[in-house]
Amino acid sequence: MKGYLVLADGTVYQGRSLGVAGKVVGEVVFNTTMTGYQRVLTDPSNRGLIINLTYPLIGNYGINHEEDESDQVQVSGLVMRECCALPNHWLNEGTLSDYLKSQKVIALDGIDTRALTRRLRAKGSLPGVLWSGELGQEEVDHLIEEARQTIIHDQRNLVVSTAEPYVLSAPADGAAGDPFQESTIFSLKQYHPSPVSSSRPGQGRRVVVIDYGVNRSLLRNLYRLGLETIVVPQTYTAQQILELKPAGIVLSNGPVSQAVINEAVITVKDLLEAKIPILGICLGHLILGTALGGKVQKMVFGHRGGNHPVQDLDNGQVLITAQNHGYVLEESSLDTTAVRVNLRNLHDKTIEGIEHRQLPFFSVQYLPAVTIPIAFEDNNPFGRFLQFLN
């Protein structure tokens, strides 16, 4: 079956319909990562987006549910050059096209993704409509107008937060590094902490994660460090959070919405007064920066990919980072007497990290990872967070 991507600027791309039949609207963005397509699909930060994957062959290692960043696909639609019909990997559980159908996702392949990416780079991210089926000129004109009327991503409150708090208990020595494959998740009411024999660096420390759309990989990192992690809804007040007696607080990633930022800043400003260590990641970085007096601005086409160079301004070292954001802190809005920029993107010089000059508050705009040997490196956000906790 034919399928079409119709952009708000009037451009129409024809391809082959995969996934389910139907129509979906959303902001069209591109992601340059070569692997990890399943993580892209299930990342809550991508809620409501139509993702154009620039790598030419997608789905070649199939589907593995251990790669999920949440319990469902979060994107509105997917665009590819070619979808692999015969994946090969020892952990493969099925094809990407079957997965898209099971998740009721509208997707296209056969699209000239390079041409689409060039247009998005020139014009910026655009509203668009994915359509499966034949289209006449009258329908095309109607879809162009519908795309133009689409509410863009940052004007919607895309709630993907947990409804109830839950706990990931700290692992014992020898435990596997994946809390989602073990009996370690408890409701807050049922959880009773017990002494844990662990040599992991976060042993005995409790952190609260405010869930604005948290990735499972972020929670896995905290778990591997041995931290007792309580995940709370974004609606939790500062008082409710402080009653949990955390040693530190993590502001999670999630889909950017000015409404979410405005609501979150009220809570975070109250938390800043407690002077407890705070780590912001992605959306959490924008929230912390706003709470410290900054402003958020939309990028032309964003940073979405696995190889963005970021320079640590303290030592000159360059980090290769995975990024997934379309918004940045406006540098001129920051109060440089209280906040300093310590990480900068080498492509466009935008802010990738900030820290408070006197207090234990800092944030990064990329997606940090951790293995225990590198956790204590100065430029690893989790290592710095542990130093503050200890």
Stockholm file with secondary structure:
# STOCKHOLM 1.0

chainA/1-390         MKGYLVLADGTVYQGRSLGVAGKVVGEVVFNTTMTGYQRVLTDPSNRGLIINLTYPLIGNYGINHEEDESDQVQVSGLVMRECCALPNHWLNEGTLSDYLKSQKVIALDGIDTRALTRRLRAKGSLPGVLWSGELGQEEVDHLIEEARQTIIHDQRNLVVSTAEPYVLSAPADGAAGDPFQESTIFSLKQYHPSPVSSSRPGQGRRVVVIDYGVNRSLLRNLYRLGLETIVVPQTYTAQQILELKPAGIVLSNGPVSQAVINEAVITVKDLLEAKIPILGICLGHLILGTALGGKVQKMVFGHRGGNHPVQDLDNGQVLITAQNHGYVLEESSLDTTAVRVNLRNLHDKTIEGIEHRQLPFFSVQYLPAVTIPIAFEDNNPFGRFLQFLN
#=GR chainA/1-390 SS CEEEEEETTSCEEEEEEEESSSEEEEEEEEECCSSCHHHHHHCGGGTTEEEEECSSEECTTCCCGGGCSSSSCCCSEEECSEECSSCCCTTCCSCHHHHHHHTTCEEEESCCHHHHHHHHHHHCSEEEEEEESCCCHHHHHHHHHHHHTCCCGGGSCCCCSCSSCEEECCCCTTCCSCGGGTTCEEETTTCCCCCCCCCSTTTTCEEEEEESSCCHHHHHHHHHTTCEEEEEETTCCHHHHHTTCCSEEEECCCCCCHHHHHHHHHHHHHHHHHTCCEEEETHHHHHHHHHTTCCEEEEEEEEEEEEEEEEETTTCCEEEEEEEEEEEECGGGSCTTTEEEEEEETTTCCEEEEEESSSSEEEESSBCCCCGGGTTSTTCHHHHHHHHHC
#=GC SS_cons         CEEEEEETTSCEEEEEEEESSSEEEEEEEEECCSSCHHHHHHCGGGTTEEEEECSSEECTTCCCGGGCSSSSCCCSEEECSEECSSCCCTTCCSCHHHHHHHTTCEEEESCCHHHHHHHHHHHCSEEEEEEESCCCHHHHHHHHHHHHTCCCGGGSCCCCSCSSCEEECCCCTTCCSCGGGTTCEEETTTCCCCCCCCCSTTTTCEEEEEESSCCHHHHHHHHHTTCEEEEEETTCCHHHHHTTCCSEEEECCCCCCHHHHHHHHHHHHHHHHHTCCEEEETHHHHHHHHHTTCCEEEEEEEEEEEEEEEEETTTCCEEEEEEEEEEEECGGGSCTTTEEEEEEETTTCCEEEEEESSSSEEEESSBCCCCGGGTTSTTCHHHHHHHHHC
//
